Amino acid sequence: MDSDLSTDAMTHSAATIDLVDRAFIAAAVRKLERPGRLAEFLNTMGKLLELVIARRITGLAEANNLLPDTQMGARKGRSAETALQLITEQVHTIWGLPGPKRVATLLSLDISGAFDNVSYKRLAHDLKMR
């Protein structure tokens, strides 16, 4: 490692930017100092970069109100409990509407693995047709 870049200086500089936690930065820098650990270091730095970009995109999306209020995943202050409260409120609202008795129906799908199996050719074709 270059003599003008000490572990403490690199850790302090990155933490000052307030993009990631100090412990994560320190761990990345320690990996760099070990000989023969380039692959591990690159993997760690890739995770660090992914974290920084994800936080920036999330911050911009939140600041510009690009996400619907009903989106709960990967948002600060939102959880499964918040989602259940929203659903419960909506059901009670439907039940309380005037007129004939109302029915609330809920369809819940787990699509977390769906995008791993997408046909990208078909998806691109469908998007071009719109």
SERO-4910 file (N, C-alpha, C, O; in steps of 0.05 Angstrom, whole numbers):
BEGIN
 pado doro    nc1    nc2    nc3   cac1   cac2   cac3    cc1    cc2    cc3    oc1    oc2    oc3
  Met    A     17    -23      0      0      0      0     18     25      0     39     24     12
  Asp    A      9     47    -13     25     71    -14     29     82     13     12     81     31
  Ser    A     53     93     17     60    103     44     44    128     51     40    133     75
  Asp    A     35    143     31     20    168     37    -10    163     44    -24    181     51
  Leu    A    -19    138     40    -47    131     47    -47    112     70    -45     88     66
  Ser    A    -50    122     94    -52    104    117    -80     93    121    -99    104    110
  Thr    A    -82     72    136   -108     60    141   -127     80    154   -150     83    147
  Asp    A   -116     94    174   -133    114    189   -142    137    170   -165    145    172
  Ala    A   -125    146    153   -132    168    135   -154    159    115   -173    174    111
  Met    A   -151    135    104   -171    125     86   -198    120    100   -219    127     90
  Thr    A   -197    109    124   -221    104    139   -235    130    146   -259    133    143
  His    A   -219    150    155   -231    175    163   -243    190    139   -265    201    141
  Ser    A   -229    190    116   -239    203     92   -265    192     83   -284    207     77
  Ala    A   -267    166     81   -291    153     72   -314    157     92   -337    161     83
  Ala    A   -308    155    117   -330    158    137   -340    187    138   -363    191    145
  Thr    A   -322    206    132   -330    234    133   -351    239    111   -369    256    115
  Ile    A   -350    225     89   -369    228     68   -396    218     77   -417    225     65
  Asp    A   -397    203     98   -422    192    110   -438    175     91   -462    176     89
  Leu    A   -423    158     76   -437    140     57   -440    112     69   -459     98     63
  Val    A   -421    104     85   -422     77     96   -412     78    125   -401     98    134
  Asp    A   -415     56    139   -407     54    167   -376     52    169   -364     40    151
  Arg    A   -365     63    190   -336     62    195   -326     33    196   -305     27    185
  Ala    A   -340     16    209   -331    -12    212   -328    -26    185   -310    -41    181
  Phe    A   -347    -21    167   -346    -33    141   -322    -23    125   -308    -39    112
  Ile    A   -317      3    127   -294     15    113   -268      4    124   -250     -3    109
  Ala    A   -266      3    151   -242     -7    163   -237    -36    155   -214    -44    151
  Ala    A   -258    -53    153   -254    -81    145   -244    -82    116   -227    -99    110
  Ala    A   -254    -65     99   -245    -65     71   -216    -57     69   -201    -69     54
  Val    A   -208    -37     85   -180    -27     84   -162    -49     95   -140    -53     84
  Arg    A   -170    -63    116   -153    -84    127   -149   -107    107   -127   -119    106
  Lys    A   -170   -113     91   -166   -133     70   -145   -125     50   -130   -142     40
  Leu    A   -144    -99     44   -125    -89     24    -96    -93     35    -78    -98     19
  Glu    A    -93    -90     61    -66    -91     72    -54   -120     72    -30   -123     75
  Arg    A    -71   -140     71    -61   -168     71    -52   -176     43    -66   -171     23
  Pro    A    -28   -187     41    -19   -196     14    -34   -220      4    -43   -237     19
  Gly    A    -39   -221    -22    -52   -243    -34    -82   -244    -31    -95   -265    -35
  Arg    A    -94   -222    -23   -123   -221    -18   -137   -203    -37   -158   -192    -30
  Leu    A   -127   -200    -61   -139   -181    -80   -167   -189    -87   -185   -171    -89
  Ala    A   -173   -214    -92   -199   -223    -99   -219   -217    -77   -241   -207    -82
  Glu    A   -211   -222    -52   -229   -215    -29   -233   -185    -28   -256   -176    -22
  Phe    A   -212   -170    -32   -214   -141    -31   -233   -131    -52   -250   -114    -46
  Leu    A   -230   -141    -76   -248   -132    -98   -277   -139    -92   -295   -123    -98
  Asn    A   -282   -162    -81   -309   -170    -74   -320   -151    -52   -343   -142    -54
  Thr    A   -304   -145    -33   -312   -126    -12   -318    -98    -23   -337    -86    -16
  Met    A   -300    -89    -40   -304    -62    -52   -329    -62    -70   -342    -42    -71
  Gly    A   -334    -84    -83   -359    -86    -99   -384    -83    -82   -403    -69    -89
  Lys    A   -383    -96    -59   -406    -94    -40   -408    -65    -29   -430    -55    -26
  Leu    A   -385    -53    -24   -385    -25    -14   -397     -7    -35   -414     10    -28
  Leu    A   -388    -10    -60   -399      7    -82   -429      3    -85   -444     22    -89
  Glu    A   -438    -22    -84   -466    -29    -86   -482    -15    -64   -504     -4    -69
  Leu    A   -471    -15    -40   -485     -3    -17   -487     27    -21   -508     39    -16
  Val    A   -465     40    -30   -465     69    -34   -485     77    -55   -501     95    -51
  Ile    A   -485     63    -78   -504     69    -99   -533     64    -91   -550     81    -96
  Ala    A   -538     42    -77   -565     36    -68   -575     58    -49   -598     67    -51
  Arg    A   -558     67    -31   -566     88    -12   -571    114    -27   -590    129    -20
  Arg    A   -555    121    -46   -560    146    -62   -586    144    -77   -601    164    -77
  Ile    A   -591    122    -91   -615    119   -107   -640    121    -88   -659    134    -95
  Thr    A   -638    107    -66   -660    107    -47   -665    135    -36   -688    144    -35
  Gly    A   -644    149    -30   -647    177    -20   -659    195    -41   -677    211    -34
  Leu    A   -651    192    -65   -662    209    -87   -691    202    -92   -708    220    -95
  Ala    A   -698    176    -92   -725    168    -96   -743    178    -73   -766    187    -79
  Glu    A   -734    177    -49   -750    187    -26   -752    217    -27   -774    228    -23
  Ala    A   -731    231    -33   -731    260    -34   -749    272    -55   -761    293    -52
  Asn    A   -751    257    -77   -768    267   -100   -795    253   -101   -809    256   -121
  Asn    A   -802    239    -80   -828    226    -78   -834    208   -103   -856    210   -114
  Leu    A   -815    192   -110   -818    175   -134   -830    148   -127   -837    132   -144
  Leu    A   -832    142   -101   -842    116    -92   -871    119    -82   -876    139    -68
  Pro    A   -888    101    -88   -916    103    -78   -916     99    -48   -900     84    -37
  Asp    A   -935    111    -35   -938    108     -5   -943     79      3   -937     71     25
  Thr    A   -954     63    -15   -960     36     -9   -936     17    -11   -938     -7     -4
  Gln    A   -913     27    -21   -890      9    -23   -876      8      5   -870     29     16
  Met    A   -873    -16     15   -862    -19     42   -833    -29     42   -818    -23     60
  Gly    A   -826    -45     22   -800    -58     22   -777    -39     18   -778    -20      2
  Ala    A   -755    -43     33   -730    -28     31   -734      2     35   -721     18     22
  Arg    A   -751      9     54   -755     37     60   -753     41     90   -763     25    106
  Lys    A   -741     64     98   -738     70    126   -765     75    138   -783     88    126
  Gly    A   -769     65    162   -794     69    177   -817     53    167   -840     56    175
  Arg    A   -812     34    148   -833     17    138   -825    -12    144   -802    -20    143
  Ser    A   -845    -28    151   -840    -56    158   -864    -73    150   -884    -63    139
  Ala    A   -862    -99    156   -885   -117    152   -908   -108    169   -931   -110    160
  Glu    A   -903    -98    193   -924    -88    210   -938    -64    198   -963    -62    199
  Thr    A   -923    -46    186   -934    -23    173   -952    -31    150   -974    -20    146
  Ala    A   -943    -51    134   -959    -61    112   -985    -73    122  -1006    -69    110
  Leu    A   -984    -89    143  -1008   -101    154  -1028    -80    164  -1052    -82    161
  Gln    A  -1017    -58    176  -1034    -37    186  -1048    -23    162  -1072    -17    164
  Leu    A  -1034    -18    140  -1045     -6    117  -1068    -24    105  -1089    -14     99
  Ile    A  -1062    -49    103  -1083    -68     92  -1107    -68    110  -1130    -67    100
  Thr    A  -1103    -70    136  -1125    -70    155  -1142    -45    153  -1167    -46    152
  Glu    A  -1129    -22    151  -1144      4    148  -1160      4    122  -1183     13    122
  Gln    A  -1148     -6    100  -1163     -6     75  -1187    -25     76  -1208    -18     65
  Val    A  -1184    -48     88  -1206    -67     91  -1229    -54    108  -1252    -55    100
  His    A  -1222    -41    130  -1242    -28    147  -1256     -5    132  -1280      0    136
  Thr    A  -1241      9    116  -1252     30     99  -1273     19     80  -1295     30     77
  Ile    A  -1266     -3     67  -1285    -16     48  -1310    -25     62  -1332    -22     53
  Trp    A  -1306    -38     85  -1329    -48    101  -1347    -25    110  -1371    -29    113
  Gly    A  -1336     -2    115  -1351     21    125  -1365     37    104  -1379     56    110
  Leu    A  -1361     31     78  -1374     47     57  -1404     43     58  -1414     22     64
  Pro    A  -1419     65     52  -1448     63     53  -1458     46     29  -1444     41     10
  Gly    A  -1483     37     32  -1495     21     11  -1495     -8     17  -1493    -16     41
  Pro    A  -1496    -25     -4  -1497    -54      1  -1471    -63     15  -1450    -50     13
  Lys    A  -1474    -86     28  -1451    -97     43  -1427   -102     24  -1431   -113      2
  Arg    A  -1404    -93     31  -1380    -95     15  -1362   -118     23  -1362   -127     46
  Val    A  -1348   -128      4  -1329   -150      9  -1301   -141      1  -1297   -129    -20
  Ala    A  -1281   -146     18  -1254   -139     12  -1239   -165      6  -1240   -184     21
  Thr    A  -1225   -165    -17  -1210   -189    -25  -1181   -181    -27  -1174   -160    -36
  Leu    A  -1164   -199    -17  -1135   -194    -17  -1121   -217    -32  -1126   -240    -25
  Leu    A  -1104   -210    -51  -1087   -230    -65  -1059   -223    -57  -1049   -201    -63
  Ser    A  -1045   -242    -46  -1017   -238    -37   -999   -257    -53  -1004   -282    -53
  Leu    A   -979   -246    -66   -960   -263    -82   -932   -258    -72   -924   -236    -66
  Asp    A   -917   -279    -72   -888   -277    -65   -873   -279    -92   -870   -300   -103
  Ile    A   -864   -256   -102   -850   -255   -128   -820   -250   -125   -807   -241   -144
  Ser    A   -809   -255   -101   -781   -249    -97   -762   -264   -116   -742   -253   -123
  Gly    A   -769   -288   -124   -752   -302   -143   -761   -301   -172   -749   -313   -189
  Ala    A   -782   -286   -177   -794   -285   -204   -774   -273   -224   -773   -283   -247
  Phe    A   -759   -253   -217   -743   -239   -237   -718   -256   -244   -705   -250   -265
  Asp    A   -711   -276   -229   -689   -293   -236   -697   -311   -260   -679   -321   -273
  Asn    A   -722   -314   -265   -732   -332   -286   -745   -317   -309   -759   -329   -325
  Val    A   -740   -291   -311   -752   -275   -333   -738   -280   -359   -714   -283   -360
  Ser    A   -754   -282   -380   -743   -283   -407   -737   -255   -416   -756   -240   -423
  Tyr    A   -712   -247   -416   -705   -219   -421   -711   -211   -450   -717   -188   -455
  Lys    A   -709   -230   -469   -716   -225   -497   -745   -217   -498   -753   -198   -511
  Arg    A   -762   -233   -485   -791   -229   -485   -798   -202   -471   -814   -187   -481
  Leu    A   -785   -197   -449   -789   -173   -434   -782   -148   -451   -798   -129   -453
  Ala    A   -759   -149   -464   -751   -127   -482   -770   -123   -505   -777   -101   -512
  His    A   -780   -145   -516   -799   -144   -538   -825   -131   -528   -836   -113   -542
  Asp    A   -835   -140   -505   -860   -129   -495   -857    -99   -488   -876    -84   -493
  Leu    A   -835    -91   -478   -830    -62   -471   -829    -45   -497   -839    -23   -497
  Lys    A   -816    -56   -518   -815    -41   -543   -842    -38   -555   -848    -18   -569
  Met    A   -860    -58   -551   -886    -57   -563   -904    -36   -550   -924    -28   -562
  Arg    A   -898    -28   -526   -914     -8   -512   -905     19   -522   -916     39   -513
***
